[in-house]
């Protein structure tokens, strides 16, 4: 009996990380990013023939700046501890819904790991070269749901093997009228401070 248990354990070691381990590691990497604020997230992609770029700079979850740029317009929001300003055509304008916007953004950031990993099948890719960087890779497969605005079915997450923090996330899938492709990068900004306009 002991020999059988020993052989089974040895075979598990040879098999490498299990799917659950890979999924847990990927989720832990995405969760960890909020413990290393300030942070800049840059999300750029194409979906249904439209290109969009979003830059989110988080000093804290209550102090952030975001730029949402589409083909025809660009909108900026600045939130500082419940006070908010928006800018669309050159001039910053205070707005009253800053507290609600801050809470919604904070909730989205906290929920990100669960949104991208819940129900996913994960594969550990090991250390891979991404643009000249040696990063730990994970592939996540999930059911894309176009009606919920999440058409992505394949995600490739790359994390720094030393810190465990995410470096980039590639998402591909099918939008309503064509392919959906988005890349998100993560930059950790020691000493970054936002100021009021």
C-alpha positions as CSV (number, residue, x, y, z in Angstrom):
1,X,0.0,0.0,0.0
2,X,2.8,2.4,1.0
3,X,4.6,1.6,-2.3
4,X,1.5,2.4,-4.3
5,X,1.0,5.7,-2.6
6,X,4.7,6.5,-3.2
7,X,4.4,5.7,-6.9
8,X,1.3,7.8,-7.2
9,X,3.0,10.8,-5.6
10,X,6.0,10.4,-7.8
11,X,3.8,10.3,-10.9
12,X,2.1,13.5,-9.7
13,X,5.5,15.2,-9.4
14,X,6.4,14.1,-12.9
15,X,3.2,15.4,-14.3
16,X,4.0,19.0,-13.2
17,X,1.6,21.6,-11.9
18,X,-2.1,20.6,-12.0
19,X,-4.8,22.7,-13.6
20,X,-5.9,23.9,-10.2
21,X,-2.4,25.0,-9.4
22,X,-2.1,27.0,-12.6
23,X,-5.4,28.6,-12.1
24,X,-4.6,29.5,-8.5
25,X,-1.2,31.0,-9.6
26,X,-2.8,33.1,-12.3
27,X,-5.5,34.4,-10.0
28,X,-2.9,35.1,-7.3
29,X,-0.8,37.1,-9.8
30,X,-3.8,39.2,-10.8
31,X,-4.9,39.8,-7.2
32,X,-1.3,40.7,-6.2
33,X,-1.2,43.8,-8.4
34,X,-3.5,45.8,-6.1
35,X,-1.0,45.3,-3.3
36,X,1.7,47.1,-5.3
37,X,0.0,50.4,-6.0
38,X,0.7,52.9,-7.6
39,X,0.0,51.1,-10.9
40,X,-0.6,51.9,-14.5
41,X,-2.8,49.6,-16.6
42,X,-2.9,50.1,-20.4
43,X,-5.6,48.3,-22.2
44,X,-5.5,48.4,-26.0
45,X,-7.5,46.4,-28.5
46,X,-9.9,46.0,-31.4
47,X,-13.5,44.7,-31.2
48,X,-16.2,44.7,-33.8
49,X,-14.1,47.0,-36.0
50,X,-13.5,49.6,-33.3
51,X,-10.1,50.4,-31.7
52,X,-10.0,51.5,-28.1
53,X,-7.2,52.5,-25.7
54,X,-7.7,52.9,-22.0
55,X,-5.0,54.1,-19.6
56,X,-5.8,53.8,-15.9
57,X,-3.3,55.2,-13.4
58,X,-4.1,54.1,-9.8
59,X,-2.3,55.9,-7.0
60,X,-4.8,54.2,-4.7
61,X,-8.3,52.8,-5.4
62,X,-9.6,56.2,-4.4
63,X,-7.1,58.3,-6.3
64,X,-6.9,57.6,-10.0
65,X,-6.7,59.0,-13.5
66,X,-8.1,57.3,-16.6
67,X,-8.1,58.2,-20.3
68,X,-10.6,56.4,-22.6
69,X,-9.7,57.0,-26.3
70,X,-11.8,55.7,-29.2
71,X,-11.6,56.4,-32.9
72,X,-13.6,59.7,-32.6
73,X,-13.3,60.9,-29.0
74,X,-11.2,60.9,-25.9
75,X,-12.5,61.3,-22.3
76,X,-10.4,61.7,-19.2
77,X,-11.5,61.3,-15.6
78,X,-9.5,62.3,-12.5
79,X,-10.7,61.2,-9.1
80,X,-9.1,62.3,-5.9
81,X,-10.6,61.0,-2.6
82,X,-14.3,61.6,-3.7
83,X,-13.7,64.7,-5.8
84,X,-13.8,64.3,-9.5
85,X,-13.1,66.2,-12.8
86,X,-13.7,65.2,-16.4
87,X,-12.1,66.5,-19.6
88,X,-13.3,65.9,-23.1
89,X,-12.5,69.1,-25.0
90,X,-9.5,70.6,-23.4
91,X,-10.8,71.9,-20.0
92,X,-11.2,70.1,-16.8
93,X,-14.8,70.3,-15.4
94,X,-15.8,69.2,-11.8
95,X,-18.4,66.5,-11.7
96,X,-20.7,65.4,-8.8
97,X,-20.7,61.6,-9.3
98,X,-17.0,61.2,-8.4
99,X,-17.7,59.1,-5.3
100,X,-19.8,56.6,-7.2
101,X,-17.3,56.5,-10.0
102,X,-14.5,55.8,-7.6
103,X,-16.5,53.0,-5.9
104,X,-17.4,51.4,-9.2
105,X,-13.8,51.5,-10.4
106,X,-12.5,50.1,-7.2
107,X,-15.0,47.3,-7.4
108,X,-14.0,46.5,-11.0
109,X,-10.3,46.4,-10.1
110,X,-11.0,44.1,-7.1
111,X,-13.2,41.8,-9.2
112,X,-10.8,41.6,-12.1
113,X,-9.1,38.3,-11.1
114,X,-12.4,36.5,-10.5
115,X,-13.9,37.8,-13.8
116,X,-10.9,36.4,-15.7
117,X,-10.4,33.1,-13.9
118,X,-13.7,31.9,-12.5
119,X,-14.7,28.8,-14.5
120,X,-11.5,28.9,-16.6
121,X,-9.4,25.9,-17.6
122,X,-5.7,26.8,-17.0
123,X,-2.4,25.6,-18.4
124,X,1.0,26.5,-17.0
125,X,3.3,27.6,-19.9
126,X,6.4,27.8,-17.9
127,X,9.0,30.5,-18.5
128,X,8.5,32.1,-21.9
129,X,10.1,34.9,-23.8
130,X,7.8,37.9,-24.3
131,X,9.4,40.8,-26.1
132,X,12.8,40.0,-24.7
133,X,11.6,39.4,-21.2
134,X,11.6,36.0,-19.5
135,X,8.1,35.7,-17.9
136,X,6.0,33.0,-16.4
137,X,3.1,32.2,-18.7
138,X,-0.4,30.9,-18.2
139,X,-3.1,30.1,-20.7
140,X,-6.7,30.4,-19.6
141,X,-9.6,29.1,-21.6
142,X,-13.2,30.2,-20.7
143,X,-16.6,30.5,-22.3
144,X,-16.9,34.0,-24.0
145,X,-20.2,35.6,-23.4
146,X,-20.9,38.4,-26.0
147,X,-24.1,39.4,-24.3
148,X,-22.3,40.3,-21.1
149,X,-19.7,42.3,-23.0
150,X,-17.0,39.7,-22.4
151,X,-16.3,37.9,-25.6
152,X,-12.8,36.7,-24.7
153,X,-12.3,32.9,-24.7
154,X,-8.5,32.6,-24.6
155,X,-6.3,34.6,-22.2
156,X,-2.5,34.5,-22.0
157,X,-1.2,36.0,-18.7
158,X,2.5,36.7,-18.3
159,X,3.9,37.4,-14.8
160,X,7.3,38.4,-13.5
161,X,8.8,35.1,-12.1
162,X,10.7,37.1,-9.3
163,X,7.8,39.1,-7.9
164,X,4.8,37.1,-9.2
165,X,3.2,40.3,-10.4
166,X,1.4,40.4,-13.8
167,X,3.3,42.1,-16.6
168,X,0.8,41.6,-19.5
169,X,-2.4,39.9,-20.5
170,X,-3.5,39.1,-24.0
171,X,-7.1,38.3,-24.6
172,X,-8.6,37.0,-27.8
173,X,-12.1,35.8,-28.8
174,X,-15.1,36.6,-30.9
175,X,-17.1,39.8,-30.8
176,X,-20.6,40.4,-32.2
177,X,-19.3,41.0,-35.8
178,X,-15.7,39.8,-35.8
179,X,-12.6,38.9,-33.8
180,X,-11.9,40.6,-30.5
181,X,-8.3,41.2,-29.5
182,X,-7.0,43.1,-26.5
183,X,-3.6,43.5,-24.7
184,X,-3.3,44.8,-21.2
185,X,0.0,45.8,-19.7
186,X,0.8,46.5,-16.1
187,X,3.5,49.0,-14.9
188,X,4.3,49.6,-11.2
189,X,5.0,53.2,-10.5
190,X,6.9,53.7,-7.3
191,X,6.4,57.2,-5.9
192,X,3.7,58.2,-8.4
193,X,1.4,61.0,-7.2
194,X,-1.7,62.5,-8.7
195,X,-2.6,66.2,-8.2
196,X,-5.8,68.2,-8.8
197,X,-6.1,70.2,-12.0
